[in-house]
Amino acid sequence: MRSLPLAWITALATVVPAAAGRAADLPPVRLVAIAAAGQPPKLAADRDQLRNVFLKKIFIDDRGLRLIPVNLPPGTPLRERFATRLLGMGEAQLADYWNRQYFQGVSPPYVLASQQAVVRFVAATPGAIGYVASCHLDAQVRVLLVIDPAIDAAAAGCTPTPAR
């Protein structure tokens, strides 16, 4: 019976370092604001400007294109990071802000179910701006601003590619 626990310890000792090595092999993951690659909105892509777009204080870009900010669902780690880093608000403060805005006729940004949905929507919708982890980027979108240069890959839904 003593050899069974020792076998488990030996097996775990070989599995854990291998998994840790794969996570270390991932490139750094960033939280980024994105727009369509083909025809991005014409605006200064700085923190203040993007904050105002997501708070719907700016509705059109310099060419007259309607801006459409999109969010991830409430309670997701990326949305919480986005809200604190770019908007300077926690989830409760943001909910209060949108409750006040709603009664002034301003609706909150659309909410999309996943980062993949954000990338697809932004790529296909002129004026759309969203945010995702950098591991979800593709050629159809471009980075407007790095919101956070180092986020947790697992919390961001980034998975390592299998070794070949």
C-alpha angles and dihedrals in degrees: 000000000000092000093060096063090044089053091053092049091050092048093049092047090059097043100048097055090047092054092046090051092054092052090050089052092061116102114246113282120225133190105235139181111229141195134179113293095220101054113002120187115274104241139113103272097215128128096261094049094047091045089055092048092052092045087049095239088125116049105172136034127233091277094050095257113151111244117225115191116196130200138201117239119287114267096030114129094237094051091050091050091046093050094050098039101042106018097034092225137110121228093266093050090048092050090051090049092053092045089056093044092049091060088052091054098261117124123207120252119283114271118225123195101233146009089253089055090050091052092048093046094046092047092051101038122072110227095017118139125186142155132239142156111277091243088070097055122117137176093274093070136046132210115254097178140354103235097182121010097204126034132159108274095211094049089048092056094248115149126193117248112248116260114253 
